[in-house]
Amino acid sequence: MTETSTSTTVKRESPAPKLLAFIAMLYIGALAIDYFYFVFPIIHYLWGIILLAIAFAIFLTFELVDLGPLKIPFEWWIMLIFGAILILMAYFFSPGTGFAYEYLPGILLLLAAVIDFVMQKKSYKASKMVALVGAGFTVYECFVLFLSGSPILIVNAVFGLILIILLIILIFDFVDLKILDFSWWVL
């Protein structure tokens, strides 16, 4: 008897950029609803309507609903444009200072665009790219904590930098750590 084996190759696109865009879309919808609660100035109502339109356009890129000729492809440059628009609008129209959460959907869309672009050029593991971007953001936050002058915040920044150094070692495999590897439970 002879056995024959067949192998099937399935091309699967990375869900990481779409997952980031989906989270950004949900957050954009929540921000839009939040903007409708502002009484003054009226520009917030317009900003909420624009946010809902962007969230709907991002929803259309997922091709979950067939709207006939109205199709928007999920491309990195479209997410880049939406992310840049959201960051600029949050910068110019945020209701005050200290509202960093308004930048989150734009940053998520920019991250989705960068991951999608890089994965088209070279096959990288998307989770490592997201972890690397998170590490960069955490280094920035640690330096902000150092500048605060508060002893407890400085201790938090030191622990944050130690964890980030460990994460970067795991991402790039600088040292072969037997007890830790780059997996979901480590992150």
N, C-alpha and C positions, 0 to 999 in steps of 0.2 A: 504494500500500500504506500502510496505517496501522498503526502499532504501538501497542499498548496496554500500559501498564505497571501492574502491580499492586503494591501495597505491603502488607506484612504487619506488623502491630504485635505485637510479642511483649513481654509484661510479664515482666520478669525481676527477681526480688527480689535485693537485695544480698547477696552471700555473705559479706561481712565479719563481721557479727555471728555467723553460724553457724560461720565458720572460727575465730573467737576462742573461741567456746563449745566447739568440737571440741578445740582445743588445750588448753583448760582441763580438759575431760573426761579427756583422756589424762594430763595432769599430776596430776589428782585420783586417778586409778587408780594412778599411780606412788607418790604420797604414801601412799595407803592400804596398798599393799604394804610400803612402808618402815616404816609404823607397826606392822606385825605383827612386825618384828624386835626391837622393844623388849621387854625382859623385865619391867621394872618401871617405872612402875606399870601396873596393869591397865587404867586408863582409856585407854591408847593402843590397846588392842585394840578397845574400843568406838568410839573415834574412827576407827579404820581401817574398821570396819563401816559407820559413818555415811558416811564418804567414799565407800565403794563404792556405797552406796545412792544418794547424790547423783550419782555418775558414771553409774549406770544410769538414773536419772531424766533426766539431761541427754541420754543416748543415746536415750532414748525420744522426746525432742522432735524429733529429726531425722527421725523416721518412716521409718527404714530397714527396720525389722522390724514386721510387722503382728501385734500381740498382741490383736486383737479389740477389746473394749470399752475396754481400757486404752490411752488416748491422752493424751498431754500435749502441748499446742500449744507451738510456739516463740514465746513472747511476751516482750516486754521486761520485764514485771513479774515473770515467773517467774525469769528470769535474775537480776534484781535481788535477789529473795528468796534464791536460791541463793548469790549472791555475798556478800550480807550475812551469811548463816549461816556461810559458809566463813571470812570475815574474823573474825567474832566467835569462832568455835571455834578458829581459829589463835591469836588473841590470848589466849584463856583456857587453852588446852590445849597450847600449844607446849612442847616439852621443855626449853626454855631461852631465853636471850636470843641475839640475833644470827641467828635462823633466819628471815630475810626471805623465803626461797624458799617458805615455807608460805603466805604471803599472795598469791603470784602467781596461783593459780587463782581466788581470790575477786576479785582486781583485774581479771583477764581477763573474768570473767563480768559484773562491774560495767561494764566498758568495752563489752562486747557489748550490755548492756541500754541504756546511754546512746546508743550508735550506732544501735541499732534504734529507740529512741524518737524521736531527733532526725530520723532518715530518714523516719519516718512523718509528721512534721510538715512538714518541708521537705527538698527534695532536696539533700543535701550529698554530696560525694565522700567515701566512707568512709576512703579512704587518707589524706586530709588531716586528718580527725578523729583518726585513730590517731597520725599524726605529731605533731599538736598536743598530744595527751595525753603522748606520749613526750617532747616538748620540755619540757612542764611538769615531768615527773618528772626529767628531766636537769638542769633548773635547780635543783631541790631537791637533787639529788646533788652538783652543783657547789658549792652553799653549804655542804653538809656537808664537802666536801673543803677548802674555805677554812678552816673551823673546826678542821681537823686540826692545822694548824701545820707540817706537813711541807712543805719547799720543793718537792719533786717533785709532791706531790699538789696544791699550789697552782698549779703550772704546768699540770698536767692540767686543773684546774678552769677556768683561763683559756682554754685551747684548747677545752674543752667549751662555755663560754659564747660564744666566737666562732662555733663551728659552730652553736649553737642560734640565735643571732641571724641567721645566714645562712639557716637552715632556716625561721625565722618570716618572713623577707623573701620566701622562695620560696613559702610557703604562702599568704600574703595578697597577693602581687603588689604590694608597696609600691614596689619599684623594678623596672624592666624590665631584667632581666639577660639579655643575648643568649647568653651562654655556658652558663648554667645554667637549667634549667626544673624544674618539679616532676615528676620521673619516678622510676622505680624505681631506676635506677642512681645517682641523686644521693643517695637515702636510704641 
